[in-house]
Amino acid sequence: MPPKSRSKAQAKGKQTAREESPTSEDSQSPELDPYELLRVRSDATEGEIKTAYKKLALEYHPDKVKGNTDEATKKFQDLTWAYAILSDENRRKIFDKTGSTEAAAEGDAGFNWTDFCNSQFHSMVNLQMLDEQKIEYQGSERERDELLSAFVKHEGNLDRVFEDIVFSNVLHDEDRFRAMIDQAIADGKVEGYTTYTQEPARKKQQRLKRAQREAEEAGEELKKVKKRGKKDTGDDLAALIKTRQSNRMEDFISRLEDEAQALEHPKKRKKVKA
């Protein structure tokens, strides 16, 4: 279940019904706490809110998720509703004062949920935004932290680590990742697991061959897309994700779905040393 609103009056209310379409009028989610949903602090800056929304919305976009698309649509609606409240200064002030997202939306006479959701839904499906997200993420402190957390979680198994890191590419990132991991081991921040330090050369070669094969498959898919003359469309994104080329987005989406379930049933997790 999604997080309940901070509003006492709404805490006892029923979950608002949602239609399958991400642009449905019934897609509004007044019971949700937008800060909790976007995983940001109540004093988060405009930039932090935008970054958090872009990351999560890309991960849960219905056009990118195979399997339970209804669940993905609902998640995308909730994230977009949260962003609609926090991205506008006036709506955010009303929510901070009342604890009600419904009051925040109603307090803005010019706000149209359907138009806003529809705009966000389509704007997320383009390669330019993915490229921007990739540039912002790679080389960041966030990437480093998530890399080391994945390294600890999988006890040095690099195959599994690459599955966890969004935008990662074995062909381009292995040396870079190893440099960060080796430094963390030297600094005593993570354990030097034998799975990593004594990884057989054969296993590394298998990983590289698999990545090369996926890259070639992705190249073929993108050629087909370009041949059809489509640019910056959901087809481009679907092709990129379908082949699981360098960014490994499908695995990342699966991981985040697992994490969302873990929020309901918290378990102890291994932590990287400070």
C-alpha positions in Angstrom: 0.0 0.0 0.0 1.2 3.6 -0.7 2.1 5.8 2.3 -0.9 7.5 4.0 -1.3 11.3 4.0 -0.1 13.4 6.9 -3.6 14.8 7.2 -5.5 13.4 10.2 -8.8 14.0 8.5 -7.7 11.9 5.5 -5.9 9.2 7.4 -9.2 7.4 7.9 -10.3 8.0 4.3 -10.5 5.3 1.6 -8.0 5.1 -1.2 -9.1 7.1 -4.2 -10.1 4.8 -7.1 -7.9 4.9 -10.2 -8.5 4.0 -13.8 -6.0 2.2 -16.0 -5.3 5.4 -18.0 -2.6 7.6 -16.5 -4.6 10.6 -17.6 -7.8 9.7 -15.8 -9.5 12.2 -13.6 -9.7 9.5 -11.0 -6.0 9.1 -11.0 -5.5 11.7 -8.4 -4.1 10.5 -5.1 -5.1 12.9 -2.3 -4.2 10.3 0.5 -0.5 10.2 -0.4 2.3 12.1 1.4 4.3 13.5 -1.6 7.5 13.8 0.4 7.4 10.2 1.4 6.5 9.1 -2.1 9.3 11.0 -3.8 11.7 10.0 -0.9 12.7 13.5 -0.2 12.9 15.6 3.0 10.2 18.2 3.8 12.9 20.9 3.3 14.0 19.5 -0.1 15.0 22.0 -2.7 13.2 22.4 -6.0 16.1 20.7 -7.8 16.1 17.8 -5.4 12.4 17.3 -5.9 12.7 17.4 -9.7 15.6 15.0 -9.7 13.8 12.5 -7.4 10.7 12.6 -9.5 12.6 12.2 -12.8 14.4 9.1 -11.4 11.4 7.4 -10.0 9.0 8.3 -12.8 11.4 6.9 -15.4 11.7 3.7 -13.4 8.0 3.2 -13.1 6.8 4.5 -16.4 4.1 2.0 -17.7 5.7 1.9 -21.1 8.9 0.5 -19.7 7.5 -2.2 -17.3 6.8 -5.7 -18.5 4.2 -7.7 -16.6 2.0 -5.9 -14.2 1.5 -2.6 -16.1 -1.6 -1.8 -14.0 0.7 -1.6 -10.9 3.2 0.5 -12.8 0.5 2.9 -14.0 -0.8 3.3 -10.5 2.8 4.0 -9.2 3.4 6.5 -12.0 0.2 8.3 -11.2 1.1 8.5 -7.5 4.5 9.8 -8.3 3.1 12.4 -10.7 0.5 13.5 -8.2 3.2 14.0 -5.6 5.3 16.0 -8.1 2.3 18.1 -9.1 2.0 19.2 -5.5 5.7 19.8 -4.6 6.8 21.3 -7.9 4.5 24.3 -7.5 5.4 26.8 -4.8 1.8 27.7 -3.9 0.5 24.1 -3.9 3.4 23.0 -1.8 2.8 25.8 0.7 -0.9 24.8 1.0 0.1 21.1 1.6 2.7 22.0 4.2 0.1 24.1 6.0 -2.9 21.7 5.8 -1.3 18.3 5.2 -3.8 17.7 2.4 -2.8 17.3 -1.2 -6.5 17.6 -2.2 -6.6 21.0 -0.6 -3.4 22.0 -2.3 -4.8 21.1 -5.7 -8.1 22.8 -5.1 -6.3 25.9 -4.0 -4.9 26.4 -7.5 -7.8 27.3 -9.7 -5.6 27.0 -12.9 -4.4 23.5 -12.1 -5.7 20.7 -14.3 -4.6 17.2 -13.1 -5.4 15.5 -16.4 -3.3 17.8 -18.5 -0.5 17.7 -16.0 -0.4 13.9 -15.8 -0.7 13.6 -19.6 2.2 16.0 -20.1 4.4 14.2 -17.6 3.5 10.7 -19.0 4.6 11.6 -22.5 7.6 13.8 -21.6 9.2 10.9 -19.8 9.4 8.7 -22.8 12.3 10.1 -24.8 16.0 9.3 -25.1 17.1 12.8 -24.4 15.8 12.7 -20.9 17.4 9.3 -20.3 20.7 10.8 -21.5 20.3 13.8 -19.2 19.6 11.4 -16.3 22.6 9.3 -17.2 25.0 12.3 -17.3 23.6 13.5 -14.0 24.0 10.1 -12.3 27.2 8.7 -13.6 30.2 9.9 -11.6 28.0 11.2 -8.8 28.3 10.5 -5.1 24.9 8.8 -5.4 26.3 6.3 -8.0 29.3 5.6 -5.8 27.1 5.0 -2.7 24.7 2.7 -4.6 27.7 0.9 -6.2 29.2 0.2 -2.8 25.8 -0.8 -1.3 25.3 -3.3 -4.2 28.8 -4.6 -3.7 28.1 -5.3 0.0 24.6 -6.7 -0.7 26.0 -9.2 -3.3 29.2 -9.8 -1.4 31.5 -8.9 -4.2 29.6 -10.6 -7.1 30.1 -8.1 -9.9 27.6 -9.8 -12.2 24.9 -9.0 -9.6 26.3 -5.6 -8.9 26.0 -4.5 -12.5 22.4 -5.7 -12.5 21.7 -3.3 -9.6 23.3 -0.1 -11.0 21.2 1.9 -13.3 22.9 3.0 -16.6 25.8 0.7 -15.9 27.7 -0.8 -18.9 30.1 -3.7 -18.3 32.0 -2.7 -21.5 32.5 0.9 -20.3 32.2 0.9 -16.5 34.0 -2.2 -15.2 37.4 -0.5 -14.8 35.8 2.6 -13.3 33.7 0.5 -10.8 36.7 -1.5 -9.8 38.7 1.6 -9.1 36.0 2.9 -6.7 35.6 -0.5 -5.1 39.3 -1.0 -4.7 39.6 2.4 -3.0 36.7 1.6 -0.7 38.4 -1.7 0.3 41.7 0.1 0.9 39.9 2.7 3.1 38.2 -0.1 5.1 34.7 1.0 4.0 33.8 -2.3 2.5 35.1 -5.9 2.9 37.4 -7.3 0.2 35.2 -10.3 -0.6 37.1 -13.2 -2.1 34.3 -13.5 -4.7 35.7 -10.2 -6.0 39.4 -10.3 -5.2 39.8 -13.8 -6.5 37.3 -13.7 -9.4 38.4 -16.1 -12.2 39.5 -14.5 -15.4 37.0 -16.8 -17.2 34.1 -15.3 -15.4 35.1 -11.8 -16.3 35.4 -12.8 -19.9 31.9 -14.3 -19.9 30.6 -11.1 -18.4 32.2 -9.0 -21.2 31.0 -11.4 -24.0 27.5 -11.2 -22.6 27.6 -7.4 -22.5 29.0 -7.3 -26.0 26.2 -9.5 -27.3 23.6 -7.3 -25.6 25.1 -4.2 -27.1 25.0 -5.6 -30.6 21.4 -6.6 -30.1 20.6 -3.1 -28.9 22.3 -1.6 -31.9 20.2 -3.7 -34.3 17.0 -2.6 -32.5 17.9 1.0 -32.7 18.7 0.7 -36.4 15.2 -0.6 -37.0 13.7 2.3 -35.0 15.8 4.9 -37.0 14.8 3.2 -40.3 11.1 3.8 -39.4 12.0 7.5 -39.0 10.9 7.8 -35.4 12.8 10.1 -33.1 12.6 10.6 -29.3 9.6 8.3 -29.0 8.5 5.6 -26.7 9.5 3.1 -29.4 13.1 4.3 -29.1 13.0 3.8 -25.3 11.2 0.4 -25.6 13.8 -0.8 -28.0 16.6 0.2 -25.7 15.0 -1.4 -22.7 13.9 -4.5 -24.6 17.4 -5.5 -25.5 18.8 -4.7 -22.0 21.8 -3.0 -23.5 24.1 -0.9 -21.4 21.8 0.7 -19.0 20.2 -2.5 -17.6 16.9 -0.6 -16.9 14.7 -3.7 -16.6 16.8 -5.1 -13.8 16.8 -1.7 -12.1 13.0 -1.5 -12.3 12.7 -5.0 -10.8 15.0 -4.0 -8.0 13.0 -0.9 -7.2 9.8 -2.9 -7.1 11.4 -5.2 -4.5 12.5 -2.2 -2.5 8.9 -0.8 -2.6 7.6 -4.1 -1.1 10.4 -4.0 1.4 9.1 -0.7 2.7 6.0 -2.6 3.9 8.1 -5.4 5.5 11.4 -3.9 6.6 14.4 -6.3 7.0 17.8 -5.6 8.3 20.2 -4.8 5.5 24.0 -4.7 5.3 25.4 -1.2 5.4 28.5 0.4 4.0 30.8 1.7 6.7 30.8 5.4 7.0 
